[in-house]
Amino acid sequence: MKILAISDEECPALWDYYVPGRLSEYDLILSSGDLKASYLSFLVTMARCPVLYVHGNHDTRYAQQPPEGCDCIDDRVVTYNGVRILGLGGCVWYHSGPHQFTEKEMRRRIRKLRYQIWKAGGVDIVVTHAPPHGVGSLDDHAHQGFEAFLEFLDKYRPQYLLHGHVHLRYGTDQTRERTYGETKVINVCERYVLDLPDRPVPEKMRNQLIWAKKIRQED
């Protein structure tokens, strides 16, 4: 399965200079946030495959104008062609506004996902906006990563964590790929292509989004 992961900066080759067929090779598109709703709507129309997204800290207009035809996976676990994907958007709190969270709030969000993760039998890909603390994050307060993500990776050991928030042009030492334990942490700013081996899936479940059931939990 070929996945196009995107974040933070609209790619001119996929929008301004798009040519028919350029998105036909992708089976799934994952957005790590801070992209125009119209951009995601354009991609889902041209690619004709699902577009799943989480919120970035600048995606405040999604509440009034969400990306049409796309699915938000914030605080959800979804399986697509055998790949289990979890969404945790937002960044570390640095001023008032939506999609910003303290460490305590992020840990609470993760705790509420335990049943969905168990129901899905684990997680293969985590889609976040912010990076884990110290793994692709920066020192300034707005671009710090979550320590809660490190705890998550230690416990659930997903194969990949895809994030944005830290633009690659922010510093000469920025790299796309890092490793934490058994997880490859990838900065997908603008675009990144992820190739996964196809998994055996019953025909009736192919190309279907399968959402893990949520249960009501007390904090």
C-alpha positions, 0 to 999 in steps of 0.5 A: 500500500502506498501512502502519501503523508502531508503536512503544513505546506501545500505542495505546488506539484499536487495543487498549483501545477497538478496534472491528471493522474499524478495522485493515481498511485496512492492508496491512502492520504494522511494529513498531519495538519495545518493545511487548507481545507480546500487543499484536502478537498482537492486531493480527495477529489483527484486521488479518489482514495480516502484522505484522513486528517488530524488538526494542526494548531492553525486549523481553526477554520475547519470548524466552520469549513471542514475538508469536504469528503475527508475523514477526521481521525483525531482521537480515533483508531481506523483500519484501512486494508489491514493497517491500523491508524490512530490520530492525535492532532494538536500541539503543546499549549503555548497560548490560548486557542483550540488544538493546543494541549498540556501534557496532562490533557494529551495523556488524558486523550491517550488514556481514552483511546485504550479501548479502541487500541485494544479493539483494533489489536494494536496500532501500526501508524500514529498520525500526529501534528506535533512530534514526540518530545526530543525526537524532531521537536525544537527548543522554543515553546511553540514547537516542543513535542509531547512527552506523552507521545514517548510514553505512548511509543514505549507502550504500544510500539507502533511501526511509524509516527508521522508528524508535521508542525516543525517545518524542515526549513526551520533549521539546517539540522532538520531531518525527516526520519528519526528512530525511537525504540521500535518506531520510525518517527517521520516529519512529513512536512509538505509531502512524504511517501510511505510504502507498506507491504500489502496485507492479506485482507478479506475482499469485502473489507478491502478499501473500506475504512473500519472504525474501532468502536468508542466507549464512554469513559470517565476521566 
